[in-house]
Amino acid sequence: MVHKTPTGERIKELRAESRRLGAALIAASKLDGLEDLGDLKERLRERREAAKAEAAALHSSGQARVEDLSVFRVKKETKKGKEHEYWHAAWMVEDKVRNVYLGSCKKMSRKDAQERARRRKAEELGVEKPFYRGPGISGPPG
């Protein structure tokens, strides 16, 4: 189960930017005789290092792993014929799927179920504080 997550996509973007900046740095180093290139090379180098550092920090934070989970409804029918719906989440732990009960569909929305699942997975992974704040917006609160 490897899904596209906002943090994972951000890591990919930062790595691609770092590669592009590296190529631009190589191209700039081949141009000689221009005095302004010294400043340009230094700015390219600084931005490249910043992009690499941010990608490494996001990757090591475990945030992308916390976001990689599936939340779904499970319908159960009682002996009396009533149907109950529950939220469950699933994620991979050491090549096995871990299924977790999250609560009743009557008492929480999908968004609440996803947040609860992320908190549970973060606890299980030992990630300090999951800082997920919506699709496409991840990063430490600040």
C-alpha positions, -999 to 999 in steps of 0.1 A, spaced: 0 0 0 19 30 -12 -3 59 -20 4 94 -32 4 117 -1 9 155 0 42 151 19 55 124 -4 47 146 -34 64 176 -18 95 154 -12 95 145 -49 91 182 -59 121 192 -37 143 164 -51 134 174 -87 142 210 -79 175 201 -64 184 182 -96 173 211 -118 194 235 -97 224 212 -99 221 212 -137 218 250 -137 249 252 -115 269 230 -139 257 251 -169 266 283 -150 301 270 -142 307 264 -179 301 301 -186 333 321 -179 340 358 -181 308 371 -165 313 388 -131 276 384 -120 279 346 -122 297 344 -89 266 357 -71 243 335 -92 263 304 -86 263 310 -48 225 316 -49 219 284 -69 242 265 -45 223 278 -14 189 271 -29 200 236 -39 212 228 -4 181 242 11 159 220 -11 180 189 -3 178 197 34 140 202 34 135 170 14 157 150 39 139 165 69 104 157 55 116 122 46 131 115 80 101 130 99 79 100 90 51 123 80 47 107 45 44 73 62 18 86 86 -3 99 57 -1 66 38 -32 48 50 -67 38 39 -99 47 57 -130 29 48 -165 20 60 -174 -15 72 -211 -26 73 -221 -52 99 -255 -68 101 -268 -80 135 -288 -111 141 -319 -90 143 -313 -76 108 -300 -42 118 -271 -27 99 -243 -9 117 -215 11 99 -180 15 114 -149 33 103 -118 12 98 -83 21 87 -56 -1 71 -19 4 67 12 -17 61 35 -27 90 64 -49 82 48 -65 50 15 -71 68 -17 -51 66 -28 -37 100 -66 -31 103 -78 -8 130 -113 0 143 -118 38 145 -155 42 156 -191 45 145 -200 63 113 -228 79 132 -205 96 156 -177 108 133 -172 120 98 -146 107 73 -123 136 80 -124 129 118 -118 92 111 -88 100 90 -73 123 117 -79 95 143 -62 70 120 -32 93 115 -28 98 152 -30 60 158 -5 53 131 19 80 143 17 65 178 25 31 164 54 43 143 67 64 172 65 97 152 65 126 177 37 148 165 19 143 132 14 177 118 -10 170 90 -32 200 82 -52 192 52 -46 181 16 -16 197 1 -8 216 33 18 198 55 45 211 77 50 220 113 24 244 127 37 279 130 
